[in-house]
Amino acid sequence: VLTVGDADAEKPALVTYDHSGPAVFLKTEFPENTIVFWENYKLETRQEENFVSFELPANASYMQRSHVRAWTFGDNGKLSNDVLIPLQNGQIVERSEQLTRHDYHNWNMYFVLIDRFNDGNPANTQKVDDPDIHPKANYYGGDFAGISQKIQDGYFEDIGVNTLWLSPITQNPETAYGLWDKGGLTTKFSGYHGYWPVSSSKLDHRFGSLEEFRKLLDIAHENNMSVILDYVANHVHEDHPVYQNNPDWATDLYLPDGTMNTELWDEQRLTTWFDTF
């Protein structure tokens, strides 16, 4: 393990101090170590006692939103907190009302496991018909319509959320896979979680239609909310055309010593299989 500096040392502080004049002032015990960037351009700084000052670049006035970022470090090599200063057409943003959903540093994010969140359209609820699946490992019915409803009734606004991170929305298998046999409980699993894609682009019909998904996005944006998707790019299910047409692309199920390469999340994190299927 490579250790730079004293790992137990106290973290130095860097704080904004004043921007009432043409220069911006930061305060720190280590002004000589402070680095300031506007976007990816390093700004010239001046040091005096415990202060660092710099001027905002004229080019910032041509950009609706840009950012200044600053760091410092102590004599022991310990890195400070970073200071982020948003600019609007070259002027420092001082009021939260000036921030929009496009300011991702301002995101308060809520992860939505779609199937387990809210069933807004029971017509698309479809459990996997397999007695070997424990009810808690089957579909519950959450969908796009259910998320739209909770946005409209103010649920997310009430808890201060302005960004939704949705679990994967692509089609998952129609049947049961996997096996849990621990702690006196034995069960297979449905693909309720969304992480077993059999398609990389088709929406899972249990979550709703393309129209319902677009409506969800429209409602979120109308309420000044952002939406990001969890997209599975690391792996595919065995029913996915990528695997069906190219089985030789898969990593080896067995390791060189003959042991099975399944669920070795730490030892073989880049190659391990979820299951043998």
Buried (B, 14 or more C-beta within 10 A) or exposed (E): EEEEEEEEEEEBBBEBBEBEEEBBBBBBEBBEBBEBEBEEEEBEBEBEEEBBBBBBBEEBEEBEBBBBBBBBBBEEEBBBEEBEBBBBEBEBBEEEEEBEBEBEEBBEEBEBBBBBBBBBBEEBBEBBEBEEBBEEBBBBBBBBBBBBBBBEEEBBEEEEBBBBBBBBBBBBBBEBBBEEEEEEEEBBBBBBBBBBBBBBEEBBEBBBBEEBBEBBBEBBEEBEBBBEEBEBEEBBBBBBEBBEEEEEEBEEEEBEEEEEBEEBEEEBEEEBBBEEE
